[in-house]
Amino acid sequence: MFKTIWLWFLMNAAVILVITVVFAILENVFWLRLDLYGQNYVSIWIYAAIVWFTGSFFSLLISKWIAKRAYNMTFLTEQNESNLNSKERVVYNTVVALARQNGIKTPEIAIYEDSEPNAFATGPSKNNSLVAVSTGLLDTMDENAIEWVVGHEMAHVINWDMVTMTLLQWVLNTFVVFFARVISNIIDNATDWKLGVIGYYAVNILLQILFGILASLISSKFSRYREYKADAGSAKFVWKEKMIAWLQALKAMKNVIHTKDWEELAAMKISSKKWFWIMALFSTHPDLDDRIKALEELRV
């Protein structure tokens, strides 16, 4: 817990430092002066775009570094390939094969200590990425399922999903900050500036929360679309019939897995619980039935 909090603090401190340096350069080298407290909406827009661009892409840039320090990782390399067990070899061979097929640099491959069945891909580009699976995933899944999960994560890498989602989040956050400030100014003017400093910023924060919720609907929708694309990408490497069979098995598993444990599977892009429709709008991963249907209709 302490390590997680420390890494979170360190990352945010680094983001703030980078943003401060960027604005110092813009002000002292390019003589850019931004009026953020009046109604100069061009300045507000530029400020919001620069802040969120810098923060979003710096976070993406250090994402692999953060992941390595957040987890206790063992890396699978060509040098230790002969010492891998059968499941670890599936992870290694799948990543290497898909990287070669798609003409990209082989991502770093790691196993990390975690009892939850999980997997993720991260990194600033498809030629500078990391694919990691948990020990829990290796313990609970057979080799066919592991091949599918790793193929799914590699599809995220090949499709530039990390960069795409970062770009989308940057645009959405820029709009959130900009329109919250614009509407706050309109409300302040309509009340003859009686809101005061505290009232003005209270309205601004509430509007950012509201617009942030609306923005999350858009990002969640796009995230679900990317998950379908990743399934389709994995199906090009792994027989889709294998993927469908495993997803159907996961549906059956939910009847015997504790609710909390089953919810943790969602981090691996696995979810079979039927959400209420409002919750489904905020889900970043499609329902299992929907994923099965999409695979059944997929032409590979």
C-alpha positions as CSV (number, residue, x, y, z in Angstrom):
1,M,0.0,0.0,0.0
2,F,2.8,2.4,0.9
3,K,4.6,1.7,-2.3
4,T,1.5,2.3,-4.4
5,I,0.8,5.6,-2.6
6,W,4.4,6.6,-3.0
7,L,4.4,5.9,-6.8
8,W,1.2,7.7,-7.2
9,F,2.6,10.8,-5.4
10,L,5.9,10.6,-7.3
11,M,4.1,10.4,-10.7
12,N,1.8,13.3,-9.9
13,A,4.7,15.4,-8.6
14,A,6.6,14.6,-11.8
15,V,3.6,15.7,-13.9
16,I,3.3,19.0,-12.0
17,L,7.0,19.6,-12.4
18,V,6.9,19.0,-16.2
19,I,3.8,21.2,-16.6
20,T,5.6,24.0,-14.6
21,V,8.7,23.7,-16.8
22,V,6.6,23.8,-20.0
23,F,4.8,27.0,-19.0
24,A,8.1,28.6,-17.8
25,I,9.5,27.9,-21.3
26,L,6.4,29.2,-23.0
27,E,6.4,32.4,-20.9
28,N,10.2,33.1,-20.9
29,V,11.2,31.8,-24.3
30,F,8.1,32.2,-26.5
31,W,6.6,35.1,-24.5
32,L,3.3,33.4,-24.2
33,R,1.1,35.2,-21.7
34,L,-2.2,33.5,-20.8
35,D,-5.1,35.4,-19.1
36,L,-6.7,32.6,-17.1
37,Y,-8.9,34.7,-14.7
38,G,-10.9,36.8,-17.2
39,Q,-13.0,35.9,-20.2
40,N,-10.2,35.4,-22.6
41,Y,-11.4,32.0,-23.8
42,V,-8.5,31.5,-26.2
43,S,-6.1,31.7,-23.3
44,I,-8.3,29.3,-21.2
45,W,-8.4,26.8,-24.1
46,I,-4.7,26.9,-24.7
47,Y,-4.0,26.5,-21.0
48,A,-6.4,23.5,-20.7
49,A,-5.0,21.9,-23.8
50,I,-1.3,22.3,-22.7
51,V,-1.9,21.1,-19.2
52,W,-3.8,18.0,-20.1
53,F,-1.5,17.2,-23.1
54,T,1.6,17.5,-20.9
55,G,0.0,15.5,-18.1
56,S,-1.5,12.8,-20.2
57,F,1.5,12.1,-22.4
58,F,4.0,12.4,-19.7
59,S,2.0,9.8,-17.7
60,L,2.0,7.6,-20.8
61,L,5.7,8.1,-21.3
62,I,6.5,6.8,-17.8
63,S,3.8,4.2,-17.7
64,K,6.2,1.3,-18.3
65,W,8.6,2.6,-15.7
66,I,5.8,2.9,-13.2
67,A,4.5,-0.6,-13.9
68,K,7.9,-2.1,-13.4
69,R,8.2,-0.5,-10.0
70,A,4.6,-1.2,-8.9
71,Y,4.9,-4.9,-9.3
72,N,7.4,-7.6,-8.4
73,M,8.3,-8.7,-12.0
74,T,10.3,-11.6,-13.4
75,F,11.2,-10.9,-17.1
76,L,11.1,-13.6,-19.7
77,T,13.9,-13.2,-22.2
78,E,15.8,-15.1,-24.9
79,Q,18.5,-15.8,-22.3
80,N,16.3,-17.6,-19.8
81,E,13.9,-19.1,-22.3
82,S,15.2,-22.6,-21.7
83,N,14.3,-22.4,-18.0
84,L,10.6,-21.5,-18.6
85,N,7.8,-23.8,-17.7
86,S,5.2,-24.7,-20.3
87,K,2.8,-21.9,-19.5
88,E,5.5,-19.2,-19.3
89,R,6.7,-20.5,-22.6
90,V,3.3,-19.9,-24.1
91,V,3.4,-16.3,-22.9
92,Y,6.9,-15.8,-24.3
93,N,6.3,-17.5,-27.7
94,T,3.0,-15.7,-28.3
95,V,4.4,-12.2,-27.7
96,V,7.5,-12.9,-29.8
97,A,5.5,-14.5,-32.7
98,L,2.9,-11.7,-32.9
99,A,5.7,-9.0,-32.7
100,R,7.5,-10.6,-35.6
101,Q,4.3,-11.1,-37.7
102,N,3.4,-7.4,-37.3
103,G,6.9,-6.0,-37.8
104,I,7.3,-4.4,-34.4
105,K,10.0,-4.6,-31.7
106,T,9.2,-7.4,-29.2
107,P,7.7,-5.9,-26.1
108,E,9.3,-6.6,-22.7
109,I,7.6,-9.7,-21.3
110,A,7.0,-10.2,-17.6
111,I,5.4,-12.4,-15.0
112,Y,4.4,-10.6,-11.8
113,E,3.4,-11.9,-8.4
114,D,-0.4,-11.5,-7.9
115,S,-3.0,-14.1,-6.9
116,E,-5.6,-12.3,-9.1
117,P,-5.8,-13.7,-12.7
118,N,-4.8,-10.6,-14.6
119,A,-2.8,-9.3,-17.6
120,F,-2.0,-5.9,-19.0
121,A,-0.1,-4.1,-21.7
122,T,1.4,-0.7,-21.3
123,G,4.1,1.6,-22.8
124,P,4.4,4.8,-24.8
125,S,4.4,3.1,-28.2
126,K,4.1,-0.3,-29.9
127,N,7.9,-0.4,-30.2
128,N,8.4,0.4,-26.6
129,S,5.9,-1.6,-24.6
130,L,5.5,-4.1,-21.9
131,V,3.2,-7.2,-21.7
132,A,2.7,-8.7,-18.3
133,V,0.7,-11.5,-16.9
134,S,0.1,-12.4,-13.2
135,T,1.0,-15.6,-11.5
136,G,-2.7,-16.0,-10.7
137,L,-3.5,-16.1,-14.4
138,L,-0.9,-18.8,-15.0
139,D,-2.3,-20.8,-12.1
140,T,-5.9,-20.7,-13.1
141,M,-5.8,-20.8,-16.9
142,D,-4.8,-23.5,-19.3
143,E,-2.4,-22.9,-22.1
144,N,-5.1,-22.2,-24.8
145,A,-6.6,-19.5,-22.6
146,I,-3.3,-18.0,-21.8
147,E,-2.5,-17.8,-25.5
148,W,-5.8,-16.0,-26.1
149,V,-5.2,-13.5,-23.2
150,V,-1.7,-12.7,-24.3
151,G,-2.9,-12.3,-27.9
152,H,-5.6,-9.9,-26.7
153,E,-2.9,-7.8,-24.9
154,M,-0.7,-7.9,-27.9
155,A,-3.6,-6.6,-30.1
156,H,-3.7,-3.6,-27.8
157,V,0.0,-3.0,-28.4
158,I,-0.3,-3.5,-32.2
159,N,-3.4,-1.3,-32.5
160,W,-1.7,1.6,-30.6
161,D,-4.5,1.5,-28.0
162,M,-2.4,3.1,-25.2
163,V,-1.7,6.1,-27.4
164,T,-5.2,6.3,-28.8
165,M,-6.8,6.3,-25.4
166,T,-4.4,8.9,-24.2
167,L,-5.2,11.2,-27.1
168,L,-8.9,10.7,-26.5
169,Q,-8.6,11.5,-22.8
170,W,-6.5,14.6,-23.5
171,V,-9.2,15.9,-25.9
172,L,-12.0,15.1,-23.5
173,N,-10.3,16.6,-20.5
174,T,-9.5,19.8,-22.4
175,F,-13.2,20.2,-23.3
176,V,-14.2,19.5,-19.6
177,V,-11.9,22.3,-18.2
178,F,-12.7,24.8,-21.0
179,F,-16.5,24.5,-20.9
180,A,-16.6,24.4,-17.1
181,R,-14.7,27.7,-17.0
182,V,-16.9,29.2,-19.8
183,I,-20.2,28.3,-18.1
184,S,-18.8,29.4,-14.7
185,N,-18.1,32.8,-16.2
186,I,-21.6,33.0,-17.8
187,I,-23.2,32.2,-14.4
188,D,-21.0,34.7,-12.6
189,N,-21.9,37.4,-15.1
190,A,-25.6,36.6,-14.9
191,T,-25.5,37.1,-11.1
192,D,-23.6,40.4,-11.4
193,W,-20.5,38.8,-10.0
194,K,-22.1,38.0,-6.7
195,L,-20.7,34.4,-6.5
196,G,-17.4,35.6,-5.1
197,V,-14.2,33.7,-5.4
198,I,-15.3,30.7,-3.3
199,G,-18.7,30.5,-5.1
200,Y,-17.1,30.8,-8.5
201,Y,-14.7,28.0,-7.9
202,A,-17.4,25.8,-6.3
203,V,-19.5,26.2,-9.4
204,N,-16.5,25.5,-11.6
205,I,-15.6,22.3,-9.7
206,L,-19.2,21.1,-9.8
207,L,-19.3,21.7,-13.6
208,Q,-16.0,19.8,-14.1
209,I,-17.4,16.9,-12.2
210,L,-20.6,16.9,-14.3
211,F,-18.7,17.2,-17.6
212,G,-16.2,14.7,-16.4
213,I,-19.0,12.1,-15.9
214,L,-20.2,12.9,-19.4
215,A,-16.7,12.6,-20.8
216,S,-16.3,9.2,-19.1
217,L,-19.3,7.9,-21.0
218,I,-17.5,8.7,-24.2
219,S,-14.2,7.2,-23.1
220,S,-15.9,4.1,-21.8
221,K,-17.8,3.6,-25.1
222,F,-14.5,3.9,-27.0
223,S,-12.8,1.6,-24.6
224,R,-15.4,-1.1,-25.2
225,Y,-14.9,-0.7,-28.9
226,R,-11.2,-1.2,-28.5
227,E,-11.8,-4.4,-26.5
228,Y,-13.8,-5.8,-29.3
229,K,-11.0,-4.9,-31.7
230,A,-8.4,-6.6,-29.4
231,D,-10.6,-9.7,-29.3
232,A,-10.7,-9.7,-33.1
233,G,-6.9,-9.2,-33.2
234,S,-6.3,-12.1,-30.9
235,A,-8.7,-14.3,-33.0
236,K,-6.4,-13.8,-36.0
237,F,-3.7,-15.7,-34.0
238,V,-5.8,-18.0,-31.8
239,W,-8.7,-19.9,-33.2
240,K,-11.8,-17.9,-32.3
241,E,-13.5,-21.2,-31.4
242,K,-11.0,-21.6,-28.6
243,M,-11.7,-18.0,-27.4
244,I,-15.5,-18.6,-27.5
245,A,-15.1,-21.8,-25.6
246,W,-13.1,-20.2,-22.9
247,L,-15.4,-17.2,-22.6
248,Q,-18.3,-19.6,-22.2
249,A,-16.4,-21.4,-19.5
250,L,-15.9,-18.1,-17.7
251,K,-19.6,-17.6,-17.7
252,A,-20.0,-20.9,-15.9
253,M,-17.3,-20.0,-13.5
254,K,-19.2,-17.1,-12.1
255,N,-21.6,-19.4,-10.3
256,V,-18.8,-20.9,-8.2
257,I,-16.5,-17.9,-7.7
258,H,-17.0,-15.5,-4.8
259,T,-18.5,-12.2,-5.9
260,K,-15.5,-10.2,-4.9
261,D,-13.1,-12.5,-6.7
262,W,-15.2,-12.5,-9.8
263,E,-15.3,-8.7,-9.8
264,E,-11.5,-8.7,-9.8
265,L,-11.5,-10.6,-13.1
266,A,-12.8,-7.4,-14.8
267,A,-9.3,-6.0,-14.6
268,M,-8.3,-8.7,-17.1
269,K,-11.0,-7.5,-19.5
270,I,-13.2,-10.3,-18.3
271,S,-16.7,-9.6,-17.1
272,S,-19.8,-11.7,-17.3
273,K,-22.0,-9.9,-14.8
274,K,-25.0,-8.3,-16.4
275,W,-24.8,-4.6,-15.4
276,F,-27.8,-2.4,-14.9
277,W,-28.1,-0.4,-18.1
278,I,-26.8,2.8,-16.4
279,M,-23.7,1.0,-15.1
280,A,-23.1,-0.6,-18.5
281,L,-22.7,2.8,-20.0
282,F,-19.7,3.4,-17.7
283,S,-18.2,-0.1,-18.1
284,T,-14.8,0.0,-19.9
285,H,-15.2,-3.7,-21.0
286,P,-18.1,-5.4,-22.8
287,D,-20.2,-8.1,-21.2
288,L,-19.1,-11.7,-21.9
289,D,-22.3,-12.5,-23.9
290,D,-21.6,-9.5,-26.2
291,R,-18.0,-10.5,-26.7
292,I,-19.1,-14.1,-27.5
293,K,-21.6,-12.8,-30.0
294,A,-19.1,-10.6,-31.7
295,L,-16.6,-13.4,-32.0
296,E,-19.3,-15.8,-33.4
297,E,-20.1,-13.2,-36.1
298,L,-16.4,-12.4,-36.8
299,R,-15.0,-13.5,-40.1
300,V,-11.3,-14.4,-39.7
